[in-house]
Amino acid sequence: MIGEFADALPILMFVALAILLFSGYPVAFILGGIGLAFGLIGIAFDIFNYRQFYLISLRIFGGSMENIVLVAIPMFIFMGTMMERTGVARDLLNALQILTRRMPGGLALSVTLMGVILAATTGIIGASVVMITLMALPVMLERRYHVPLATGTISAAGTLGILIPPSIMLVIMAELLSIPVGTTFLAAIGPGLLLAGLYALYIVATALIRPQHAPAMPRIAANSGTARRGEITLLLLRSFVPPVLLITLVLGSIFAGFATPTEASGVGALGAVLLAVLNRRLNWPMLREVAEESALTGAMLFGIFVGATCFSYVFRALGGEDLILDAIAATGAGPWGILFVLMAVVFLLGFFFDWIEITLIILPVFAPIIAELDFSAHVGAQALIVPWFAILIAVNLQTSFLTPPFGFALFYLKGVAPAHIRIGEIYRGIVPFVILQLVGLGLVIGFPEIALWLPAQMLQ
């Protein structure tokens, strides 16, 4: 009886985690507390010892605190927060509305394009969704857009930052999977643009089939004011070119090999400050607010790193990894069966948990399993299996921001949307976009070159 209880400790760790995550207590403390508590229980059953607690601290400092790659995270956070505060996003939306004014669903398309650009400049989902909601939703409602289409477009476009580089999540995943950050960034570009393209096709199709859901810009507005050619050029030079140039500097320096992700993050942070100076919007109170918010967000993430490291180490020490391997072997499922089960598990977890918890708990446990599976014939090379798996998880995890009951993007939108926007309309609006994300996930599974073509070129 005692032996069976000891064997079940890894399962009980996940049960305790699932229960306590709903308590509202900080995730970092939950993960670390469960790890320490079950380590003590393991000592009582003589399957863990006190010396291993010392190894946990070594792993925390060696794996997270001393990792120079993770320095990129607070720098990218600072860059995104500074871009939010300086009004770059507001100017960008105005420019995109003019550029897409003659296309079906032009305003929704401009929101999608803005989501792509913000994803490559901020990578902070909450900031992107809130910014786009405050700037675009009133305009879409004024143009009599169908409320579910408007809210669904904003929610989906705002969450592209989790996938399109320089995504903070990709940095974390690369570290957990021991693959270069640049490889992960390259692999994410194709799927990120694929999802944005699927959103755009859906918007255009909706505007053509049901034009009352996405009314065109009034002819008077489209042909007056800033729509004149000279003013459009000036608008592009002032509002569109600077953020795109900053993206090119950050990502281009990484892909060209001129800078590491850490160095490129510094370039991005400095570039965001220079944009604020050029726009004459930088002042001491703003700089202090940006620094404080960046520090708090970074501290939250690194606190979760510490807790997750403790949790995963104790889980493995108690035999959790062997338990999972034995369970998978007992099912008799082949590589594809295992992959689809893992994708289903991640998708279902996204209904209840944030990407941080899922990434830091699932990846350390399942990554060694995937690395041993033979997908080389499908992806082209054994070395590309783990990057491919990382991108599949990333595409899958984007849905965690959109799926109720705990879709954080939906909460962000509802929190700043007009009071008459009902949560039911928001839920209806995201359904087509979640389906599109699953379609995109299926395409990346079936055609891995969507993600792996650029990394493969780098390996050659």
C-alpha positions as CSV (number, residue, x, y, z in Angstrom):
1,M,0.0,0.0,0.0
2,I,2.8,2.4,1.0
3,G,4.7,1.5,-2.2
4,E,1.7,2.2,-4.4
5,F,1.2,5.6,-2.7
6,A,4.9,6.4,-3.3
7,D,4.5,5.5,-7.0
8,A,1.5,7.7,-7.3
9,L,3.3,10.8,-5.9
10,P,4.0,12.3,-9.4
11,I,0.3,12.0,-10.3
12,L,-0.7,13.6,-7.0
13,M,1.7,16.5,-7.8
14,F,-0.4,17.3,-10.9
15,V,-3.6,16.9,-9.0
16,A,-2.4,19.3,-6.3
17,L,-1.3,21.7,-9.1
18,A,-4.6,21.6,-10.9
19,I,-6.5,22.3,-7.7
20,L,-4.2,25.1,-6.4
21,L,-4.0,27.0,-9.7
22,F,-7.7,27.8,-9.2
23,S,-7.0,29.3,-5.8
24,G,-5.8,32.6,-7.2
25,Y,-2.5,32.3,-5.3
26,P,0.6,33.4,-7.2
27,V,1.7,30.7,-9.7
28,A,5.4,30.9,-8.8
29,F,4.6,30.1,-5.1
30,I,2.2,27.3,-6.0
31,L,4.8,25.6,-8.3
32,G,7.7,26.0,-5.8
33,G,5.5,25.1,-2.8
34,I,4.3,21.9,-4.4
35,G,7.8,20.9,-5.4
36,L,9.1,21.5,-1.9
37,A,6.2,19.8,-0.2
38,F,6.4,16.6,-2.3
39,G,10.1,16.6,-1.9
40,L,9.5,16.3,1.8
41,I,6.9,13.6,1.3
42,G,9.4,11.8,-0.9
43,I,12.0,11.9,1.9
44,A,9.4,10.3,4.2
45,F,9.1,7.4,1.7
46,D,12.8,7.2,1.1
47,I,12.6,8.1,-2.6
48,F,14.1,11.6,-2.2
49,N,16.8,13.0,0.1
50,Y,17.8,16.3,1.6
51,R,20.8,16.7,-0.6
52,Q,18.6,17.0,-3.7
53,F,17.2,20.2,-2.4
54,Y,20.6,21.7,-2.8
55,L,20.7,20.4,-6.4
56,I,17.4,22.3,-7.0
57,S,19.0,25.6,-6.0
58,L,22.0,24.9,-8.3
59,R,19.7,24.1,-11.2
60,I,17.7,27.4,-10.5
61,F,20.9,29.5,-10.6
62,G,22.6,27.6,-13.3
63,G,19.5,27.3,-15.5
64,S,17.7,30.6,-15.0
65,M,19.5,33.2,-13.0
66,E,22.9,32.9,-14.7
67,N,21.5,32.3,-18.2
68,I,22.5,35.2,-20.4
69,V,19.9,34.4,-23.0
70,L,17.1,35.1,-20.6
71,V,18.4,38.6,-20.2
72,A,16.6,39.2,-23.5
73,I,13.2,38.8,-21.7
74,P,13.2,42.0,-19.6
75,M,14.7,44.0,-22.5
76,F,11.9,42.9,-24.9
77,I,9.4,43.7,-22.2
78,F,10.9,47.2,-21.8
79,M,10.8,47.6,-25.6
80,G,7.1,46.6,-25.8
81,T,6.0,48.7,-22.9
82,M,7.8,51.8,-24.2
83,M,6.2,51.3,-27.6
84,E,2.8,51.2,-25.9
85,R,3.3,54.3,-23.9
86,T,4.7,56.5,-26.8
87,G,1.6,56.2,-28.9
88,V,3.3,54.4,-31.8
89,A,0.4,51.9,-32.0
90,R,-2.2,54.6,-32.3
91,D,-0.4,56.3,-35.2
92,L,0.2,52.9,-36.8
93,L,-3.5,52.1,-36.8
94,N,-4.4,55.4,-38.5
95,A,-1.9,54.6,-41.3
96,L,-3.2,51.1,-41.8
97,Q,-6.8,52.3,-42.0
98,I,-5.9,54.5,-44.9
99,L,-3.9,51.8,-46.7
100,T,-6.8,49.2,-46.5
101,R,-9.7,51.6,-47.0
102,R,-10.7,50.2,-50.4
103,M,-10.5,46.5,-49.4
104,P,-13.5,44.4,-48.2
105,G,-13.4,44.5,-44.4
106,G,-10.6,47.0,-44.6
107,L,-10.9,48.2,-41.0
108,A,-10.7,44.6,-39.6
109,L,-7.8,43.9,-42.0
110,S,-6.0,46.9,-40.6
111,V,-6.5,45.6,-37.1
112,T,-5.0,42.2,-38.2
113,L,-2.0,43.9,-39.8
114,M,-1.6,46.0,-36.7
115,G,-1.6,42.8,-34.6
116,V,1.2,41.4,-36.7
117,I,3.3,44.5,-36.3
118,L,2.7,44.9,-32.6
119,A,3.5,41.2,-32.2
120,A,6.9,41.9,-33.7
121,T,7.5,45.0,-31.6
122,T,5.9,44.3,-28.2
123,G,5.2,40.6,-27.8
124,I,3.1,41.4,-24.7
125,I,-0.4,40.0,-25.2
126,G,-2.2,42.0,-22.6
127,A,-0.7,45.3,-23.8
128,S,-1.5,44.5,-27.5
129,V,-5.1,43.5,-26.8
130,V,-5.8,46.5,-24.6
131,M,-4.2,48.9,-27.0
132,I,-6.1,47.5,-30.1
133,T,-9.4,47.4,-28.2
134,L,-9.1,51.0,-27.0
135,M,-8.1,52.3,-30.4
136,A,-10.0,50.1,-32.8
137,L,-13.2,48.8,-31.2
138,P,-14.9,52.2,-30.9
139,V,-14.2,52.9,-34.5
140,M,-15.4,49.5,-35.6
141,L,-18.6,50.0,-33.6
142,E,-19.1,53.4,-35.1
143,R,-18.8,51.9,-38.5
144,R,-21.5,49.4,-37.5
145,Y,-19.3,46.3,-37.6
146,H,-20.8,43.1,-36.3
147,V,-19.8,42.9,-32.7
148,P,-18.6,39.3,-32.6
149,L,-16.5,39.9,-35.8
150,A,-15.0,43.0,-34.2
151,T,-14.2,41.5,-30.9
152,G,-13.0,38.2,-32.4
153,T,-10.6,40.1,-34.8
154,I,-9.2,42.2,-32.0
155,S,-8.7,39.2,-29.7
156,A,-7.1,37.0,-32.3
157,A,-4.8,39.7,-33.7
158,G,-3.7,40.7,-30.2
159,T,-2.6,37.2,-29.4
160,L,-0.2,36.9,-32.4
161,G,2.5,38.2,-30.1
162,I,2.8,34.9,-28.5
163,L,4.0,33.3,-31.8
164,I,5.6,36.0,-34.0
165,P,9.2,36.8,-33.0
166,P,10.6,38.3,-30.8
167,S,8.1,36.4,-28.6
168,I,9.0,36.1,-25.0
169,M,7.5,32.6,-25.0
170,L,9.8,31.5,-27.8
171,V,12.8,32.6,-25.8
172,I,11.6,30.5,-22.8
173,M,10.8,27.5,-25.0
174,A,14.2,27.6,-26.7
175,E,15.9,27.6,-23.3
176,L,13.8,24.7,-22.0
177,L,14.4,22.7,-25.1
178,S,18.1,23.6,-25.4
179,I,17.8,24.9,-29.0
180,P,19.1,28.2,-30.3
181,V,16.7,31.1,-29.9
182,G,17.4,32.2,-33.5
183,T,16.3,28.8,-34.8
184,T,13.0,29.1,-32.8
185,F,12.4,32.6,-34.1
186,L,13.0,31.5,-37.7
187,A,10.7,28.5,-37.3
188,A,7.9,30.7,-35.9
189,I,7.8,33.3,-38.8
190,G,6.0,31.0,-41.3
191,P,3.2,29.8,-38.9
192,G,2.7,33.3,-37.5
193,L,2.2,34.8,-40.9
194,L,0.0,31.7,-41.9
195,L,-2.4,32.4,-39.0
196,A,-2.5,36.1,-39.9
197,G,-3.3,35.2,-43.5
198,L,-6.1,32.8,-42.4
199,Y,-7.6,35.6,-40.3
200,A,-7.4,38.0,-43.3
201,L,-9.1,35.4,-45.6
202,Y,-11.9,34.9,-43.1
203,I,-12.4,38.6,-42.8
204,V,-12.5,39.2,-46.5
205,A,-14.8,36.3,-47.0
206,T,-17.1,37.5,-44.3
207,A,-17.1,41.0,-45.8
208,L,-18.0,39.7,-49.2
209,I,-20.7,37.2,-48.1
210,R,-22.2,39.4,-45.3
211,P,-21.2,43.0,-46.1
212,Q,-23.5,44.3,-43.4
213,H,-21.1,42.7,-40.8
214,A,-18.1,44.6,-42.1
215,P,-19.2,47.9,-43.8
216,A,-16.8,49.6,-46.0
217,M,-15.3,53.0,-45.1
218,P,-17.6,55.8,-46.2
219,R,-16.6,57.2,-49.6
220,I,-16.3,60.7,-48.2
221,A,-13.9,59.6,-45.5
222,A,-11.9,57.5,-48.0
223,N,-11.4,60.3,-50.4
224,S,-10.7,63.3,-48.1
225,G,-8.2,64.5,-45.7
226,T,-5.3,62.2,-45.2
227,A,-6.3,60.1,-48.2
228,R,-4.5,62.5,-50.5
229,R,-1.3,60.9,-51.9
230,G,1.2,63.4,-50.4
231,E,-0.3,63.1,-47.0
232,I,-0.5,59.3,-47.2
233,T,3.3,59.3,-48.0
234,L,4.0,61.6,-45.0
235,L,1.8,59.4,-42.8
236,L,3.6,56.3,-43.8
237,L,7.0,57.8,-43.2
238,R,6.0,59.0,-39.8
239,S,3.8,56.2,-38.5
240,F,4.5,53.0,-40.5
241,V,8.2,53.1,-41.3
242,P,9.7,53.6,-37.8
243,P,8.2,50.5,-36.1
244,V,8.9,48.4,-39.2
245,L,12.5,49.6,-39.2
246,L,12.8,48.7,-35.5
247,I,11.6,45.2,-36.3
248,T,14.1,44.9,-39.1
249,L,16.9,46.0,-36.8
250,V,16.0,43.6,-34.0
251,L,15.1,40.5,-36.0
252,G,17.4,41.1,-38.9
253,S,20.4,41.4,-36.6
254,I,19.6,38.0,-35.1
255,F,18.9,36.2,-38.4
256,A,22.0,37.7,-40.1
257,G,24.2,36.6,-37.2
258,F,25.3,40.1,-36.3
259,A,23.9,39.9,-32.8
260,T,22.7,37.4,-30.3
261,P,19.0,37.6,-29.1
262,T,20.3,39.2,-25.9
263,E,22.2,41.9,-27.8
264,A,19.3,42.4,-30.2
265,S,16.9,42.9,-27.3
266,G,19.2,45.8,-26.2
267,V,19.0,47.2,-29.7
268,G,15.2,47.0,-29.5
269,A,15.0,48.7,-26.1
270,L,17.3,51.5,-27.2
271,G,15.3,51.9,-30.5
272,A,12.0,52.2,-28.6
273,V,13.5,55.0,-26.5
274,L,14.9,56.8,-29.6
275,L,11.4,56.6,-31.2
276,A,9.9,58.1,-28.1
277,V,12.5,60.9,-28.2
278,L,11.9,61.5,-32.0
279,N,8.2,61.7,-31.3
280,R,8.8,64.1,-28.5
281,R,6.9,61.9,-26.1
282,L,9.6,60.9,-23.7
283,N,9.7,62.4,-20.2
284,W,10.9,61.3,-16.8
285,P,7.5,60.2,-15.4
286,M,6.9,58.0,-18.5
287,L,10.4,56.5,-18.3
288,R,10.0,55.7,-14.7
289,E,6.6,54.1,-15.2
290,V,7.9,52.0,-18.1
291,A,10.9,50.8,-16.0
292,E,8.7,49.9,-13.1
293,E,6.2,48.0,-15.2
294,S,9.0,46.2,-17.0
295,A,10.6,45.2,-13.7
296,L,7.4,43.9,-12.2
297,T,6.6,41.8,-15.3
298,G,10.1,40.4,-15.5
299,A,10.1,39.6,-11.8
300,M,6.8,37.7,-12.2
301,L,8.2,35.6,-15.1
302,F,11.5,34.8,-13.4
303,G,9.6,33.9,-10.2
304,I,7.7,31.4,-12.2
305,F,10.9,30.1,-13.7
306,V,12.2,29.4,-10.1
307,G,9.0,27.6,-9.1
308,A,8.7,25.6,-12.3
309,T,12.3,24.5,-12.0
310,C,11.7,23.2,-8.5
311,F,8.4,21.5,-9.6
312,S,9.9,19.7,-12.6
313,Y,13.0,18.6,-10.8
314,V,11.0,17.0,-7.9
315,F,8.6,15.5,-10.4
316,R,11.4,13.7,-12.3
317,A,13.2,12.7,-9.1
318,L,10.0,11.0,-7.9
319,G,9.8,9.0,-11.1
320,G,7.3,11.1,-13.0
321,E,9.0,10.9,-16.3
322,D,9.3,7.1,-16.1
323,L,5.6,6.9,-15.1
324,I,4.7,8.9,-18.3
325,L,6.9,6.8,-20.5
326,D,5.4,3.6,-19.1
327,A,1.9,4.9,-19.6
328,I,2.6,5.8,-23.2
329,A,4.3,2.4,-23.9
330,A,1.2,0.7,-22.4
331,T,-1.1,2.4,-24.9
332,G,0.9,1.0,-27.9
333,A,0.5,4.3,-29.7
334,G,3.0,5.1,-32.4
335,P,4.8,8.4,-32.8
336,W,1.8,10.1,-34.5
337,G,-0.6,8.9,-31.8
338,I,1.7,10.2,-29.1
339,L,2.0,13.6,-30.9
340,F,-1.8,14.0,-31.3
341,V,-2.4,13.0,-27.7
342,L,0.1,15.7,-26.6
343,M,-1.5,18.3,-28.8
344,A,-4.9,17.4,-27.4
345,V,-3.6,17.7,-23.9
346,V,-2.1,21.1,-24.5
347,F,-5.2,22.4,-26.2
348,L,-7.5,21.2,-23.3
349,L,-5.1,22.7,-20.7
350,G,-5.4,26.0,-22.6
351,F,-9.1,26.2,-21.5
352,F,-8.0,26.5,-17.9
353,F,-4.3,27.6,-17.6
354,D,-2.1,30.3,-19.0
355,W,0.7,29.6,-21.5
356,I,3.4,30.1,-18.8
357,E,2.1,27.3,-16.6
358,I,1.6,25.0,-19.6
359,T,5.0,25.7,-21.1
360,L,7.0,25.4,-17.9
361,I,5.3,22.2,-16.8
362,I,4.6,20.3,-20.1
363,L,7.8,21.0,-22.0
364,P,10.4,19.7,-19.5
365,V,8.3,16.5,-19.1
366,F,7.4,15.7,-22.7
367,A,10.3,17.2,-24.7
368,P,12.6,14.2,-24.1
369,I,9.8,11.9,-25.2
370,I,9.3,13.7,-28.5
371,A,13.0,13.9,-29.1
372,E,13.2,10.1,-29.1
373,L,10.3,9.7,-31.6
374,D,11.2,9.1,-35.3
375,F,9.8,11.9,-37.4
376,S,12.9,12.4,-39.4
377,A,11.3,11.2,-42.6
378,H,8.5,13.7,-42.2
379,V,10.5,16.8,-41.1
380,G,13.6,16.1,-43.1
381,A,16.2,15.7,-40.4
382,Q,16.3,14.5,-36.8
383,A,17.8,17.8,-35.7
384,L,14.6,19.6,-36.8
385,I,12.2,17.5,-34.7
386,V,12.5,19.5,-31.5
387,P,12.2,22.9,-33.2
388,W,9.1,21.6,-35.1
389,F,7.6,20.3,-31.9
390,A,8.3,23.7,-30.2
391,I,6.4,25.5,-32.9
392,L,3.5,23.1,-32.8
393,I,3.2,23.8,-29.0
394,A,3.5,27.5,-29.6
395,V,0.7,27.5,-32.2
396,N,-1.4,25.4,-29.9
397,L,-0.8,27.6,-27.0
398,Q,-2.0,30.7,-28.8
399,T,-5.5,29.3,-28.3
400,S,-5.1,29.4,-24.5
401,F,-5.6,33.2,-24.7
402,L,-8.9,32.8,-26.6
403,T,-10.6,29.7,-25.2
404,P,-13.2,30.2,-22.4
405,P,-13.6,30.1,-19.5
406,F,-10.1,31.5,-18.8
407,G,-9.1,33.1,-22.1
408,F,-7.0,36.0,-20.9
409,A,-7.3,38.0,-24.1
410,L,-11.1,37.9,-23.7
411,F,-10.8,39.3,-20.2
412,Y,-8.4,42.0,-21.3
413,L,-10.9,43.0,-24.1
414,K,-13.9,42.9,-21.8
415,G,-12.2,45.0,-19.2
416,V,-11.7,48.0,-21.5
417,A,-14.6,47.5,-24.0
418,P,-17.8,49.6,-23.7
419,A,-20.2,48.3,-21.0
420,H,-22.8,47.2,-23.6
421,I,-20.5,44.6,-25.1
422,R,-21.6,41.3,-23.6
423,I,-19.2,38.5,-22.8
424,G,-21.4,36.1,-24.9
425,E,-20.8,38.2,-28.0
426,I,-17.0,38.1,-27.3
427,Y,-17.2,34.3,-26.9
428,R,-19.1,33.9,-30.2
429,G,-16.6,36.1,-31.9
430,I,-13.6,34.0,-31.1
431,V,-15.0,30.7,-32.2
432,P,-14.1,31.1,-35.9
433,F,-10.6,32.3,-35.0
434,V,-10.0,29.3,-32.7
435,I,-11.1,27.0,-35.6
436,L,-8.7,28.9,-37.9
437,Q,-5.9,28.4,-35.4
438,L,-6.6,24.6,-35.3
439,V,-6.6,24.6,-39.1
440,G,-3.2,26.4,-39.0
441,L,-1.9,23.8,-36.5
442,G,-3.0,21.0,-38.7
443,L,-1.2,22.6,-41.7
444,V,2.0,22.9,-39.8
445,I,1.7,19.3,-38.7
446,G,1.0,18.1,-42.2
447,F,3.4,20.4,-43.9
448,P,6.3,21.0,-41.5
449,E,8.2,23.0,-44.1
450,I,5.9,25.9,-43.2
451,A,7.9,26.2,-40.0
452,L,11.2,24.4,-40.9
453,W,12.1,25.8,-44.3
454,L,14.0,28.8,-42.8
455,P,15.8,26.8,-40.1
456,A,16.7,24.1,-42.6
457,Q,18.3,26.8,-44.8
458,M,20.3,27.9,-41.8
459,L,21.5,24.4,-41.1
460,Q,22.8,23.9,-44.6
